[in-house]
C-alpha cells in the first residue's frame, strides 16, 4: 500500500508541475480565459489538500527511516508517468484533433506509445522489487541509477509534451458564450469543496453504546 501511495503522490506532483506550466503558457501566449480557468481548477485540489494538511498537522508523523527514502525514490516513477501522460494527451490533440503534427516514431501513431511502455512497465516493476521486496542495501543503491535513467527518459517525454502543448496554446480558445458560465461553475466548486471538507472533518463521530 505504501508503494502505491508513493506512486500516486509522485503522479500528482508531476501533474501539478505540468498544470502550472500550462497556466503560464496560456496566460502568456494563448487564450487568457483558458489560463484563468486552468488556474481556478488547480485551486480545487490545492485548497483541499492545504486544508486537510493543516487539520492533520498534529497527527503522529512517521519516523525518519529507510522506508521513507524508498517511498520517495519510488515516487519519481509517478512523476515520470505524469510526464508520459502529458506526451500522450498532447500528441492526441496535435495529431488526431488539429492534424497539425505527425508522429516521428517509426512505429507511427498510436503504436509509438508501445515504445515508452516497453521501457516504463518493466522498469517500474524492477524498481518496485529493488525498493520494497529486496531487503539488501545494495538493492536500494541499485535503484538510484535506475531511477535517474527513468527520470531522463521521462524528461524526453516532458519536452515532447511541451512542444505538442504549444499547438494547443496556438489553437485552443474558449467560446465567448461559455466563459462566464464556466467561470461561475468553477468558482462555485472552489467554494463548495472546502466547505464540504470542513463539515466532514469537524462533524463528530457517532459513538456506539
C-alpha positions as CSV (number, residue, x, y, z in Angstrom):
1,X,0.0,0.0,0.0
2,X,2.9,2.4,0.8
3,X,4.4,1.9,-2.7
4,X,1.0,2.6,-4.4
5,X,0.6,5.8,-2.3
6,X,4.1,6.9,-3.2
7,X,3.4,6.3,-6.9
8,X,0.2,8.3,-6.7
9,X,1.8,11.1,-4.8
10,X,4.6,11.3,-7.4
11,X,2.0,11.3,-10.2
12,X,0.1,14.2,-8.5
13,X,3.3,16.2,-8.1
14,X,4.2,15.7,-11.7
15,X,0.7,16.6,-12.8
16,X,0.7,19.8,-10.7
17,X,4.0,20.9,-12.2
18,X,2.6,20.3,-15.7
19,X,-0.6,22.2,-14.8
20,X,1.4,25.2,-13.6
21,X,3.3,25.2,-16.8
22,X,0.1,25.0,-18.8
23,X,-1.3,28.0,-16.9
24,X,1.8,30.1,-17.6
25,X,1.8,29.2,-21.3
26,X,-1.9,30.0,-21.8
27,X,-1.6,33.3,-19.9
28,X,1.5,34.4,-21.8
29,X,0.7,33.5,-25.4
30,X,-2.6,31.7,-25.5
31,X,-6.3,32.2,-24.5
32,X,-6.1,34.0,-21.2
33,X,-9.6,32.8,-20.3
34,X,-8.4,29.2,-20.6
35,X,-5.4,30.1,-18.4
36,X,-7.7,31.6,-15.8
37,X,-9.9,28.6,-15.8
38,X,-6.9,26.3,-15.5
39,X,-5.7,28.3,-12.5
40,X,-9.1,28.1,-10.8
41,X,-9.2,24.3,-11.5
42,X,-5.8,24.0,-9.9
43,X,-7.0,25.7,-6.8
44,X,-9.5,22.9,-6.1
45,X,-7.0,20.2,-5.1
46,X,-4.5,22.8,-3.7
47,X,-7.0,24.4,-1.3
48,X,-8.4,21.0,-0.3
49,X,-5.0,19.4,0.3
50,X,-3.9,22.5,2.2
51,X,-6.9,22.4,4.5
52,X,-6.5,18.7,5.2
53,X,-2.8,19.1,5.9
54,X,-3.5,21.9,8.3
55,X,-6.1,19.9,10.1
56,X,-3.9,16.8,10.4
57,X,-0.6,18.6,11.2
58,X,-0.7,17.4,14.8
59,X,-1.0,13.8,13.9
60,X,1.9,11.5,14.7
61,X,4.5,11.6,11.9
62,X,6.4,8.6,10.5
63,X,9.9,8.3,11.9
64,X,12.9,9.0,9.7
65,X,13.9,5.7,8.3
66,X,14.8,3.7,5.3
67,X,11.2,3.2,4.1
68,X,10.8,6.9,3.8
69,X,13.6,7.2,1.4
70,X,12.4,4.1,-0.5
71,X,9.0,5.7,-0.9
72,X,10.5,9.0,-2.0
73,X,12.6,7.3,-4.6
74,X,9.7,5.3,-5.9
75,X,7.5,8.4,-6.1
76,X,9.7,9.6,-9.0
77,X,8.2,6.7,-11.1
78,X,4.8,8.5,-10.6
79,X,6.3,11.8,-11.7
80,X,7.6,10.2,-14.9
81,X,4.2,8.6,-15.6
82,X,2.7,12.1,-15.4
83,X,5.2,13.3,-18.0
84,X,4.4,10.4,-20.2
85,X,0.7,11.1,-20.0
86,X,1.3,14.7,-21.0
87,X,3.1,13.5,-24.1
88,X,0.3,11.1,-25.0
89,X,-2.6,13.5,-24.4
90,X,-0.9,16.4,-26.2
91,X,0.0,14.1,-29.1
92,X,-3.6,13.0,-29.4
93,X,-4.6,16.7,-29.6
94,X,-1.9,17.7,-32.1
95,X,-2.3,14.7,-34.4
96,X,-5.9,13.5,-34.1
97,X,-7.8,16.7,-33.4
98,X,-5.8,19.5,-35.1
99,X,-4.0,17.4,-37.7
100,X,-1.1,19.8,-37.4
101,X,1.6,17.3,-36.4
102,X,2.7,13.8,-37.2
103,X,4.4,11.0,-35.2
104,X,8.2,10.8,-35.6
105,X,8.4,7.4,-34.0
106,X,9.0,4.7,-36.8
107,X,6.1,2.7,-35.3
108,X,3.7,5.5,-36.2
109,X,0.7,6.7,-34.2
110,X,-0.7,5.4,-31.9
111,X,1.7,2.4,-31.8
112,X,4.5,4.7,-30.9
113,X,3.1,4.6,-27.3
114,X,4.3,1.0,-27.1
115,X,8.0,2.1,-27.3
116,X,7.8,4.0,-24.0
117,X,5.5,1.4,-22.4
118,X,8.1,-1.3,-23.2
119,X,10.5,0.7,-21.1
120,X,8.4,2.1,-18.3
121,X,6.5,-1.1,-17.4
122,X,9.5,-3.4,-16.7
123,X,11.4,-0.5,-15.1
124,X,8.7,0.3,-12.7
125,X,8.3,-3.4,-11.8
126,X,12.1,-3.8,-11.3
127,X,12.3,-0.6,-9.2
128,X,9.4,-1.8,-7.0
129,X,11.2,-5.1,-6.5
130,X,14.5,-3.4,-5.6
131,X,12.9,-0.9,-3.2
132,X,10.2,-2.9,-1.5
133,X,10.8,-6.6,-2.0
134,X,14.6,-7.0,-1.6
135,X,15.9,-6.3,1.9
136,X,19.5,-5.9,0.8
137,X,21.1,-2.4,1.0
138,X,22.7,-2.9,-2.4
139,X,19.2,-3.2,-3.9
140,X,18.4,0.3,-2.7
141,X,21.6,1.7,-4.1
142,X,20.9,-0.1,-7.4
143,X,17.5,1.5,-7.6
144,X,19.1,5.0,-7.6
145,X,20.8,5.0,-11.0
146,X,17.8,3.1,-12.4
147,X,15.5,5.9,-11.2
148,X,17.9,8.6,-12.6
149,X,17.7,6.9,-16.0
150,X,14.0,6.8,-15.8
151,X,13.8,10.5,-15.0
152,X,16.0,11.1,-18.1
153,X,13.5,9.2,-20.2
154,X,10.6,11.0,-18.6
155,X,12.2,14.3,-19.3
156,X,12.3,13.4,-23.0
157,X,8.5,12.8,-22.8
158,X,8.1,16.1,-21.0
159,X,9.9,18.0,-23.7
160,X,7.8,16.4,-26.4
161,X,4.7,17.1,-24.5
162,X,5.7,20.8,-24.1
163,X,6.2,21.0,-27.8
164,X,2.8,19.4,-28.5
165,X,1.1,21.6,-25.9
166,X,2.3,24.7,-27.9
167,X,-0.2,23.5,-30.6
168,X,-2.9,23.7,-28.0
169,X,-1.8,27.2,-26.9
170,X,-1.8,28.4,-30.5
171,X,-5.2,26.9,-31.5
172,X,-7.5,26.4,-28.4
173,X,-9.9,29.1,-27.4
174,X,-12.9,29.3,-25.1
175,X,-16.1,30.4,-26.7
176,X,-17.4,33.7,-25.5
177,X,-20.7,32.3,-24.6
178,X,-19.2,29.8,-22.2
179,X,-16.7,32.0,-20.4
180,X,-18.7,33.4,-17.6
181,X,-20.8,30.2,-17.2
182,X,-17.7,28.0,-16.7
183,X,-16.1,30.7,-14.5
184,X,-19.1,30.7,-12.2
185,X,-19.2,26.9,-12.1
186,X,-15.5,26.5,-11.2
187,X,-15.6,29.3,-8.6
188,X,-18.7,27.6,-7.1
189,X,-16.8,24.3,-6.9
190,X,-13.8,26.1,-5.3
191,X,-16.1,27.4,-2.6
192,X,-18.2,24.3,-2.0
193,X,-15.4,21.7,-1.7
194,X,-13.5,23.4,1.2
195,X,-16.8,23.9,3.0
196,X,-17.8,20.3,2.5
197,X,-14.4,19.1,3.7
198,X,-14.7,21.4,6.8
199,X,-18.1,19.9,7.5
200,X,-16.8,16.3,7.1
201,X,-13.7,16.9,9.3
202,X,-15.5,18.7,12.1
203,X,-18.5,16.5,12.2
204,X,-18.5,14.5,15.4
205,X,-18.2,10.7,15.0
206,X,-21.1,8.6,16.3
207,X,-20.3,6.7,19.5
208,X,-21.7,3.2,19.8
209,X,-23.1,2.3,23.2
